[in-house]
Amino acid sequence: MTDLRAWLPRTVDAVDSWMAQYGDFASDPSTRVREADLERAFATLTERLSDNYPFGHPRYVGQMLKPPHPAAVLGYVTAMLINPNNHALDGGPATGRMEKEVVARLATMFGLPQHLGHLTSSGTIANLEALWVAREIHPDRGIAYSADAHYTHPRMCQVLRMDGVSVAVDDAGRMDLGDLERVLATGEVGTVVATLGTTGLGSLDPLPQIIELARAHNARVHVDAAYGGFFTLIADDSPDGVARAPFAAIADADSIVVDPHKHGLQPYGCGAVLFADPEVGLHYVHDSPYTYFSSDELHLGEISLECSRAGAAAAALWLTLEVLPLSDDGLGQILRTCRRGALEWADLLQGSRSLALYQRPELDLVGFLPRAATMSAIDEGSERLFRDAASLDPSEQVHLATYVVTAPALAARGFTVEPDRERARILRSTVMKPESAAFIGEVHARLEALV
């Protein structure tokens, strides 16, 4: 692992050297603080930050959290010392170009022959933009999304004052094509959201068939690949890859969202939205008499709902992709390691007497539950395992997450349990750090011992 202690001082030196050409100046007295005050405040800050979970440790396999790659840290910090704003080219000429370059690389990864897109501050904002364009194209028609899609979509439908329609899912958590056809037949849906990597289970909606159905009913298709988008790099049906068909079909969709702050190894504040038809830029047209004066070239703010955006996010992603390119032998190798870890854990769970695999993982999310005869016992056992695993000595702790399922969802996956309550918590983990793959056997054994 790159030693940031050796590299971070070089970020300050590089920016200082660049600034020196403009001449010396002294900071204004009003901005100065006493070293003793800064020392005290910094000590308090580091103490308060210790109230966190060890997101970077391999035994943290709970939420979708992990530290950014060292290259992303270096890129972000170096650009942050300049603090460019990628809304307009004169606010961030260098990072604006970097953003266009990394977005073009994302478009190539997804197989788009042409595109219009940009980075965003989150996947939520990226999805908001995609649904906003959908509304502008079909102002009198709503949005359809699966019952297991991210809650962003019904929420953004409320924000945009659009009708949102939930489509049933099949026994693996994928959008049910029969129910989708029923919804589309009403003529009231203008855009279908297909999820490639639900944040609950990592399920992959059947995108090729969704596109076929949508086109037959004159509807658009938006792909929410915020979590799973980078798995495109290993979508080859191989033993440590993922299913090819859903990812290959992305090139035929109308818009795509992906979050580099997940499998793209970036810090938070980095999502991306891409449109297959550059003509959608017409919906962004607005007038700003003091913003876009430095160049006739397209300013990123002219195709974004957000105004101020951190140029540092573009620099971080650009530097990361320079050393870990969007290819199978680049970033893809990290994804393959995570995928192997998830599959190893699934095999261990299938052979366990005390824990059961909820369903076979399609990406790197693993759902499992304590074997029990009732819904209430499953819920109580999951909560106890979640709590006890995190309460071990710090050198042994395992950090998990929970996921709420229904009695019918359990029955659909072959679990015969007494439905003495409608819902129950199970355990849900993500093997999104390659370091975790080497700890799967240890993590599983520790959880079995606790059960």
C-alpha positions, 0 to 999 in steps of 0.5 A: 500500500502506498505510504501517504506519510511520504507522499502528502508533504509533496502535495504541499510542495507542489502547490507552493512551487506552482504558486511561487511564480505569481509572487510572494504575499503574506496572509492577512492577520484576520486569517491567522490563528494561534498554534496552541489553539490549532493544536488543541482543536486538532487534538479534540478533532482526532479524539472525536473521530475515534468514535467511528467504525474501522471502515478500512479494516478487512473485518469491517464487512457491513455498510458500503464504506471504505477509505479512498485509494491513496492515489485518490487522496493524493489527487484530492488533497493536491487539487483541494489546496488550489480549490478549483470549482468545476462549474465554469472553465475559468473556475477550474480549467485543469480539473474541468479538462480532467473531469471531461476525460474521466467521464469519457473513460466511463462512457467508453467502459459502458460502450457508449458511442457518444455521450453527455455527462459529468461528475456529481456530488453523489449518486442521489444527485446523479439520479435526480438529474437523470429523472429530471431529464426523463420528466422533461422528455415525457412531462405527462408520464411517470417513472417505474422502478423495482420494489428493491430499487434504491429509495432515491427513486420514489423520493426524487419522484416526489421532488420532481412531482412525478408519478412513481410506480413500484414494479414487483421483483422475482425470487432473486430480487430482480425486476419482474418482467411480467409485472413491468409489462403490465405497468407499461401497458397502462401507457402512463410510464415514460421511463423505466429505472433498471438497477444493476446492483441493488444496494440491498442484495446486489441483484441485477435487473434483466436489462436486455429484456427491460429495454426490449419491453420499454422500447415496445411501449415508447419508454426510455430506460435509465440504468441505476448502476451506482453500486454495480457499474464498475463490475462492467469490467469483469462482466464476462460470465467467468467463475470470478466474474459476473453476468455479461448480459445485463452490463453489455446492454447498458450501451443501449440505455438512455442514461446511466448513473455510477458512483466512483465513491463506491467501487471507483475507490474515491472519497465521498462527493463523487457520483456520475451521470451519463446520457447516450444522446448529447441532445439532452443538453438542451434541457439544461440551457440557462443564462448566467451573464458572469459565469461562462465568459472565458471560453467558447468551449462547453462549460460543465455548469452548462450541463449540470443542475449543480452549480459549485462542484469540487474540482478536487473530485475530478483530480482524485478520480483522474489520478486514480484511473491513471494508475488503475485504469478502467480495464480487467487488468487494472481496476477489474482485478480489485473487483475480481478479488472482492467477487471471489471473497463473496463467492467463498463466503457463500460456499461456507454459508451453504455448508454451515449448520448454524447460518444460512445463505439468503441467496447466491450473490450476483456481485459482492453483497452477501446476505445470510441469517441464523437458522431458526424456525420462526420469523421472530427468532430469525430477527432476534438472532440476527440482531444478537449476532450483529451486536455481539460480533461488534462487541468483541475485543477490537482485535477480533471484532466483525462489523456487519449490517442488517437487511429487512426481509418479509416472510414471503421473500424468505419462502420464495428462497426456500426457507420454511419458517413460521410467519409469526411476524411480517418482517425480520432482520437478516445479516447483509455484508459487502466484500467491497474491500479486496483486503476482506477476501483474505479474511472471509474464513476467519470472519465466517468462523467467528460468526459461527462460534458466536451463533 
